[in-house]
């Protein structure tokens, strides 16, 4: 009894072979360069606002809004229980945010500034106790003290965790001031003087 031969499986199609480089035309190379150019432009656009800064993060001041801090502080002053100060910051500084914040029984007026170098600083003004004001800005986790900083005779308590933005707080009696942000110590001192010596409303 003879057995019939088993049928062979159908042949698998071979994957298309990559053409040799000699077969590539000028059109192919131009197309590849066009795709590469698009990728480079997208990456450049995404990373345009990012800069390397060993001293801390910076922001692109040109992309931020600008607020009239003196005018808005004058509007807010009658609605809080403490005297509000208008910081006499340098002309090159830009105020880019201002609001009134309420957390529990703590009311604070917060103003954000951007320096010419792209550093960001925040000034909080409030009649809340120092510990409560610190919790509003830094959260409920304890923040270690870093000693006392003297700025033109005004004592500021310094706080901060390693690797995070420092916080300074000064008690002026009828109001407490808090400064934090990515600015340098010189920036902190500039804002400290500007806040203490600024016009007092109320």
Secondary structure, 3 states (H helix, E strand, C coil): CCCCCCCCCCCCCCCCCCCCHHHCCHHHHHHHHHHHHHHHHHHHHHHCCCCCCCCCCCCCHHHCCCCCHHHHHHHHHCCCCCCEEECCCCCCCEEEEEEEEEECCEEEEEEEEECCCCCEEEEEEECCCHHHHHHHHHCCCCCCEEEEEEECCEEEEEECCCCCCCEEEEECCCCEEEEEECCCHHHHHHHHHHHHCCEEEC
